Amino acid sequence: MEILRSDTLPDIIPIFPLPGILLLPLATLPLNIFEPRYLAMTRDALKGDWLIGMIQPKYHNKDSEVPDLYPVGCAGKIASFVETDDGRILISLKGIARFKLLEETTLINGYRRARVHWDPFNTDIHTKDASKVDREQLEVLLRKYFEMRKVNASWAAIERAPDAQLVASLAMQCPFTLEEKQALLEAPALGDRANLIVSLLSMAITEDLNPDATLH
């Protein structure tokens, strides 16, 4: 499988709208593909550049047949796939780069496609993010959040994880709202994303400690 370069990323990509599902550059997202249109999308991607664009539909249009989409998504390269006996395809997407949605194009086999712009997020590919993360603050809040939500976690694994991996995992797996996840996706750099996670964890802890305060 040939590795994509920024100057070879296509102008038009298939898009997979999933609410609350986030893919970030360099992170890995497992997906269980079973709808006919997305099975077709996956098979078509495997015939081409193995690229799929993950993007969130807007919450207020979640019941629409063709919901509006947020303006920024993240493209992933199919890193592995397995076809199951019952016709599903299990894939793993490796985040490549974020994109700005310009316009949707014609449907193919029922799935949506879009013309996209990569330049606003060139640093996803070209630059190693050297922004700093306040690891101690993040882990303290995370411990408190997990304790209050009764989440079992392997702290040894968390402490070993590099900053980028930990921040990506939290952004993708914590039960943040659609709007919060979108803000995490659009954060300019690793440090900005980590700071936003700290703010979101702090707010969640405060709400858990003072549930009545949210009613006023």
C-alpha positions as semicolon CSV with decimal commas, in nm:
position;residue;x (nm);y (nm);z (nm)
1;M;0,000;0,000;0,000
2;E;0,162;0,328;-0,114
3;I;0,185;0,602;0,148
4;L;0,006;0,921;0,049
5;R;0,190;1,254;0,040
6;S;0,016;1,585;0,092
7;D;0,065;1,683;-0,272
8;T;-0,103;1,364;-0,391
9;L;-0,410;1,380;-0,168
10;P;-0,720;1,380;-0,392
11;D;-0,954;1,676;-0,436
12;I;-1,264;1,456;-0,405
13;I;-1,299;1,188;-0,136
14;P;-1,576;0,961;-0,007
15;I;-1,714;1,086;0,322
16;F;-1,855;0,882;0,609
17;P;-2,080;1,094;0,835
18;L;-2,095;0,952;1,188
19;P;-2,211;1,158;1,488
20;G;-1,981;1,152;1,787
21;I;-1,710;0,957;1,603
22;L;-1,379;1,135;1,580
23;L;-1,066;1,053;1,383
24;L;-0,748;1,251;1,440
25;P;-0,423;1,258;1,242
26;L;-0,194;0,966;1,330
27;A;-0,466;0,804;1,545
28;T;-0,638;0,474;1,462
29;L;-1,013;0,423;1,437
30;P;-1,174;0,076;1,411
31;L;-1,502;0,062;1,218
32;N;-1,764;-0,207;1,165
33;I;-1,905;-0,154;0,815
34;F;-2,243;-0,314;0,748
35;E;-2,474;-0,071;0,562
36;P;-2,484;-0,145;0,186
37;R;-2,381;0,209;0,087
38;Y;-2,080;0,206;0,319
39;L;-1,984;-0,144;0,216
40;A;-1,980;-0,007;-0,141
41;M;-1,778;0,294;-0,024
42;T;-1,522;0,071;0,146
43;R;-1,487;-0,160;-0,153
44;D;-1,450;0,138;-0,387
45;A;-1,184;0,288;-0,158
46;L;-0,994;-0,040;-0,161
47;K;-0,993;-0,028;-0,540
48;G;-0,842;0,321;-0,531
49;D;-0,635;0,512;-0,276
50;W;-0,776;0,342;0,038
51;L;-0,885;0,683;0,166
52;I;-1,209;0,764;0,355
53;G;-1,307;1,099;0,505
54;M;-1,465;1,087;0,850
55;I;-1,692;1,382;0,930
56;Q;-1,966;1,457;1,181
57;P;-2,324;1,539;1,082
58;K;-2,469;1,831;1,272
59;Y;-2,679;1,727;1,570
60;H;-2,993;1,919;1,484
61;N;-3,012;1,741;1,150
62;K;-2,929;1,392;1,277
63;D;-3,265;1,249;1,163
64;S;-3,241;1,388;0,811
65;E;-3,177;1,152;0,523
66;V;-2,898;1,384;0,412
67;P;-2,792;1,574;0,727
68;D;-2,581;1,887;0,709
69;L;-2,217;1,831;0,793
70;Y;-1,961;2,014;1,001
71;P;-1,708;2,201;0,784
72;V;-1,399;2,007;0,897
73;G;-1,330;1,633;0,897
74;C;-1,030;1,402;0,897
75;A;-0,926;1,159;0,626
76;G;-0,801;0,814;0,714
77;K;-0,614;0,550;0,518
78;I;-0,745;0,194;0,550
79;A;-0,464;0,025;0,743
80;S;-0,629;-0,318;0,766
81;F;-0,955;-0,487;0,674
82;V;-1,130;-0,818;0,728
83;E;-1,446;-0,944;0,558
84;T;-1,672;-1,143;0,790
85;D;-1,885;-1,443;0,703
86;D;-2,204;-1,238;0,748
87;G;-2,101;-0,978;0,489
88;R;-1,957;-0,705;0,712
89;I;-1,615;-0,546;0,665
90;L;-1,409;-0,462;0,972
91;I;-1,160;-0,188;0,894
92;S;-0,899;0,013;1,078
93;L;-0,846;0,372;0,964
94;K;-0,517;0,551;1,027
95;G;-0,565;0,929;1,045
96;I;-0,379;1,109;0,765
97;A;-0,484;1,476;0,767
98;R;-0,778;1,700;0,841
99;F;-0,966;1,864;0,556
100;K;-1,205;2,152;0,498
101;L;-1,524;2,057;0,317
102;L;-1,582;2,277;0,013
103;E;-1,887;2,119;-0,151
104;E;-2,055;1,784;-0,195
105;T;-2,047;1,613;-0,532
106;T;-2,257;1,338;-0,685
107;L;-2,345;1,025;-0,492
108;I;-2,188;0,698;-0,598
109;N;-2,356;0,371;-0,495
110;G;-2,552;0,564;-0,234
111;Y;-2,260;0,713;-0,040
112;R;-2,166;1,079;-0,020
113;R;-1,854;1,238;-0,167
114;A;-1,709;1,584;-0,126
115;R;-1,459;1,821;-0,278
116;V;-1,216;1,909;-0,001
117;H;-0,928;2,145;0,073
118;W;-0,616;2,020;0,256
119;D;-0,403;2,336;0,276
120;P;-0,543;2,472;0,607
121;F;-0,408;2,160;0,777
122;N;-0,074;2,109;0,603
123;T;0,097;2,078;0,941
124;D;-0,086;1,748;0,999
125;I;0,155;1,590;0,749
126;H;0,458;1,817;0,719
127;T;0,533;1,926;1,073
128;K;0,603;1,733;1,389
129;D;0,386;1,896;1,657
130;A;0,623;2,021;1,925
131;S;0,360;2,195;2,140
132;K;0,377;2,105;2,507
133;V;0,117;1,927;2,718
134;D;0,081;1,981;3,093
135;R;0,086;1,608;3,155
136;E;0,058;1,631;3,533
137;Q;-0,253;1,848;3,522
138;L;-0,411;1,627;3,258
139;E;-0,353;1,304;3,452
140;V;-0,477;1,453;3,781
141;L;-0,804;1,562;3,621
142;L;-0,835;1,236;3,432
143;R;-0,801;1,033;3,753
144;K;-1,069;1,244;3,919
145;Y;-1,299;1,218;3,616
146;F;-1,259;0,840;3,594
147;E;-1,318;0,800;3,968
148;M;-1,638;1,003;3,956
149;R;-1,764;0,824;3,643
150;K;-1,652;0,484;3,782
151;V;-1,435;0,416;3,478
152;N;-1,175;0,141;3,512
153;A;-0,851;0,232;3,340
154;S;-0,501;0,093;3,311
155;W;-0,297;0,372;3,464
156;A;0,026;0,200;3,378
157;A;-0,070;0,218;3,010
158;I;-0,188;0,578;3,044
159;E;0,137;0,686;3,206
160;R;0,343;0,513;2,935
161;A;0,145;0,663;2,646
162;P;0,315;0,949;2,459
163;D;0,141;1,286;2,483
164;A;0,000;1,276;2,130
165;Q;-0,138;0,924;2,173
166;L;-0,299;1,002;2,509
167;V;-0,459;1,326;2,389
168;A;-0,592;1,159;2,073
169;S;-0,734;0,866;2,270
170;L;-0,912;1,096;2,515
171;A;-1,052;1,316;2,239
172;M;-1,182;1,016;2,048
173;Q;-1,310;0,801;2,336
174;C;-1,440;1,033;2,610
175;P;-1,817;1,095;2,594
176;F;-1,798;1,458;2,487
177;T;-2,080;1,625;2,291
178;L;-2,075;1,658;1,913
179;E;-1,984;2,024;1,943
180;E;-1,704;1,948;2,190
181;K;-1,563;1,672;1,970
182;Q;-1,571;1,904;1,671
183;A;-1,384;2,169;1,867
184;L;-1,123;1,907;1,958
185;L;-1,087;1,810;1,593
186;E;-1,044;2,171;1,484
187;A;-0,795;2,263;1,758
188;P;-0,485;2,396;1,580
189;A;-0,220;2,194;1,762
190;L;-0,166;1,921;2,019
191;G;-0,124;2,169;2,305
192;D;-0,450;2,343;2,216
193;R;-0,632;2,010;2,205
194;A;-0,486;1,906;2,541
195;N;-0,588;2,238;2,699
196;L;-0,941;2,197;2,566
197;I;-0,961;1,843;2,710
198;V;-0,847;1,982;3,046
199;S;-1,127;2,241;3,031
200;L;-1,388;1,982;2,935
201;L;-1,280;1,742;3,210
202;S;-1,284;2,026;3,463
203;M;-1,638;2,125;3,361
204;A;-1,757;1,764;3,377
205;I;-1,608;1,720;3,726
206;T;-1,770;2,044;3,844
207;E;-2,108;1,933;3,711
208;D;-2,073;1,595;3,882
209;L;-1,987;1,767;4,212
210;N;-2,267;2,023;4,180
211;P;-2,545;1,862;3,972
212;D;-2,806;2,114;4,090
213;A;-2,601;2,404;3,959
214;T;-2,674;2,303;3,600
215;L;-3,048;2,346;3,660
216;H;-3,022;2,721;3,726
